[in-house]
Amino acid sequence: MEKLQVVTDIKNNRLHFTAAGKVSKKGLEKLYTDVRFCVADLKPGFDVISDLSECTLADLSAIPTFRKIMNYLITNKVGEVVRVMHKNQFIFRQMINLATRLQGYKPIIVATVEEAEERLNTSIKRKGMRFSLHQQEIQYTRDDEKGTAIILNISTSGCAVVATTLQPSVGEEILIEIGFTEQDCSPGEFKSKAQVIREDNNTFAAEFMDLGNDQQKQLWECLVSASRCEINPS
């Protein structure tokens, strides 16, 4: 039997989702309505615990509604999203498959609700929500050398990238340029100095430097716009 519930935790500025059974499009539409009422009581940066440990998506027709919920949370500046599910569950494979078709926030995956709460209560609050974008390329410059990479995840505070053509070292300053022009979404170009804080074989993470409010707002709007775009199957 389908069970869907969303509860507001005002004290911790948090939403708790519970989904069990075979989740239908009709059920998700009701959940979407409940989410909008609950988010109105929370502050920007609110966190979400989504317990999917006992559910599956009943059919593919529910995916657009699932996406509407994601986009609504993003637009209202959700903070961290933690999903409770096990890697041997069918829903886990469904979500992995869904991630190849949808762009949006990058959730943390844990095994229990208790672990999710502990993770949020003890972790250092991120400066911005992490977005997962599909094959979004960046260009970066180190001195006079230019390189390219693919974004693994990105927020208004920094990014992690893979498939680098030029490997910088920890502590180096680079100039990052990103062009957002996906499928008729509002195009935008973002440039920022960044400092490399982690690197490995063909990967690195960098923190944006000296971003003013206008630049942060510009990047946020580009990320929100890009997250709503459909992924072109290739």
C-alpha positions in Angstrom: 0.0 0.0 0.0 1.2 3.5 -0.9 2.2 5.7 2.0 3.4 9.3 1.5 4.0 11.8 4.3 5.9 15.1 4.7 6.5 16.6 8.1 7.9 20.1 9.0 10.6 20.3 11.7 10.5 24.1 12.4 13.1 23.9 15.2 15.8 22.3 12.9 14.6 24.0 9.7 14.0 20.7 8.1 11.5 18.6 6.0 11.0 14.9 6.6 9.7 12.8 3.7 8.5 9.3 4.0 7.5 7.2 1.0 6.6 3.5 1.2 5.0 1.0 -1.2 4.6 1.6 -4.9 4.5 5.4 -5.3 2.1 6.6 -8.0 1.9 9.8 -9.9 -1.3 10.7 -8.1 0.4 10.2 -4.8 3.3 12.3 -5.8 1.0 15.1 -6.9 -0.6 15.2 -3.5 2.9 15.1 -1.9 3.9 18.1 -4.1 1.0 20.1 -2.8 1.9 19.2 0.8 5.6 20.2 0.1 4.6 23.7 -1.0 2.6 24.3 2.2 5.4 23.0 4.4 8.3 24.9 2.7 6.4 28.1 3.3 7.1 27.6 7.0 10.8 27.1 6.6 13.8 29.4 6.0 16.1 29.3 2.9 18.8 26.7 3.5 16.4 24.2 5.0 17.5 20.6 4.9 15.5 17.5 3.7 15.5 13.9 4.9 13.8 11.7 2.3 13.1 8.2 3.6 12.8 6.0 0.5 13.9 2.8 2.2 10.5 1.0 1.7 9.3 2.3 -1.7 9.5 2.1 -5.5 8.2 4.3 -8.2 5.2 2.6 -9.6 5.7 3.8 -13.2 7.6 6.3 -15.3 4.6 8.6 -15.5 5.5 9.7 -11.9 8.9 11.1 -13.0 7.7 14.6 -14.1 6.0 15.1 -10.7 9.2 13.9 -9.0 11.0 16.5 -11.0 8.5 19.2 -10.0 9.2 18.5 -6.4 13.0 18.7 -7.0 12.7 21.9 -8.9 10.4 23.5 -6.2 12.9 22.6 -3.5 15.8 24.1 -5.6 13.9 27.3 -6.4 13.2 27.8 -2.7 16.9 27.3 -1.8 17.0 23.9 -0.2 20.2 23.2 1.7 21.3 19.6 2.1 19.2 16.7 0.9 19.8 13.3 2.5 18.1 10.1 1.0 17.6 7.0 3.1 17.8 3.9 1.0 19.9 0.7 0.6 22.1 -0.1 -2.4 20.4 -3.5 -2.8 17.0 -1.9 -3.2 15.2 -1.5 -6.5 14.5 2.2 -5.7 18.3 2.8 -5.4 18.7 1.5 -9.0 15.7 3.6 -10.1 17.3 6.7 -8.6 20.6 6.0 -10.2 18.9 5.6 -13.6 16.8 8.8 -12.9 20.0 10.8 -12.2 21.2 10.0 -15.8 18.0 11.7 -17.1 17.5 14.6 -14.7 19.8 17.4 -13.5 19.4 18.8 -10.0 20.7 18.7 -6.5 23.2 16.0 -5.4 21.9 14.1 -2.4 23.7 12.3 0.3 22.8 8.6 0.6 22.6 6.9 4.0 21.2 3.7 5.3 18.9 4.8 8.1 16.9 7.9 9.3 19.0 8.0 12.4 22.2 8.2 10.3 20.6 11.0 8.2 19.8 13.0 11.3 23.2 12.5 12.8 24.8 13.5 9.5 22.8 16.8 9.4 23.3 17.5 13.1 27.0 17.0 13.2 28.2 18.1 9.7 29.5 21.5 8.9 26.9 23.5 7.0 27.8 23.9 3.4 27.9 27.4 1.9 25.7 26.3 -1.0 23.7 23.4 -2.3 25.5 21.0 -4.6 24.2 20.6 -8.1 24.8 17.6 -10.4 24.8 18.7 -14.0 25.1 16.4 -17.0 28.4 16.6 -19.0 28.8 20.3 -18.2 32.3 21.4 -19.3 34.4 24.1 -17.7 37.6 25.8 -19.0 40.3 26.9 -16.6 43.6 28.8 -16.9 46.7 28.3 -14.8 49.2 31.0 -15.6 49.1 30.9 -19.4 48.1 27.3 -19.7 44.5 26.3 -20.5 42.6 23.2 -19.5 39.2 21.7 -19.7 37.2 19.4 -17.4 33.7 18.0 -16.7 31.8 19.1 -13.6 31.2 16.4 -11.0 29.2 18.7 -8.7 29.0 22.5 -8.2 27.7 25.0 -5.7 28.0 28.7 -5.2 31.1 28.1 -3.1 33.1 25.8 -5.4 33.1 22.8 -7.7 34.6 19.3 -8.1 35.6 18.2 -11.6 36.8 15.1 -13.5 38.5 14.3 -16.8 40.9 17.2 -16.5 43.3 17.9 -19.4 45.6 20.0 -17.2 46.2 19.0 -13.6 46.7 21.8 -11.1 48.2 21.4 -7.6 46.6 22.0 -4.2 47.0 25.7 -3.3 47.2 26.9 -6.9 45.0 29.7 -8.1 43.2 29.3 -11.4 40.6 31.1 -13.4 37.4 29.1 -14.1 35.0 29.9 -16.9 31.7 28.1 -17.4 29.2 28.6 -20.2 25.6 27.6 -19.5 23.8 27.2 -22.8 21.8 23.9 -22.4 18.7 23.4 -24.6 17.2 26.8 -24.8 17.6 27.5 -21.1 18.7 31.1 -20.3 22.4 31.2 -21.3 24.9 32.6 -19.0 28.7 32.8 -18.6 30.4 32.6 -15.2 34.0 33.5 -14.4 35.8 33.4 -11.1 39.2 33.0 -9.6 39.4 29.8 -7.6 41.9 28.0 -5.3 42.5 24.3 -5.7 41.8 22.6 -2.4 42.0 18.9 -3.4 43.4 17.0 -6.4 43.9 13.5 -7.6 44.5 11.7 -10.8 42.5 13.7 -13.5 40.3 15.3 -10.8 40.3 18.3 -8.6 38.1 20.4 -6.4 38.4 24.2 -6.2 36.8 26.9 -4.0 35.7 30.1 -5.7 37.5 33.2 -4.5 36.2 36.7 -3.7 32.7 36.2 -5.0 30.5 39.2 -4.5 26.7 39.0 -4.0 26.0 39.8 -7.6 28.3 37.0 -8.8 26.8 34.5 -6.3 23.3 35.5 -7.5 24.4 35.1 -11.1 25.8 31.7 -10.5 22.8 30.5 -8.5 20.5 31.6 -11.3 22.6 29.8 -13.9 22.6 26.6 -11.8 18.9 26.7 -11.2 18.2 27.3 -14.9 20.5 24.5 -15.9 19.0 22.1 -13.4 15.6 22.5 -15.1 16.9 21.5 -18.6 16.2 18.2 -20.1 19.2 15.9 -20.8 19.6 15.1 -24.4 20.0 11.3 -24.8 23.0 10.6 -27.0 
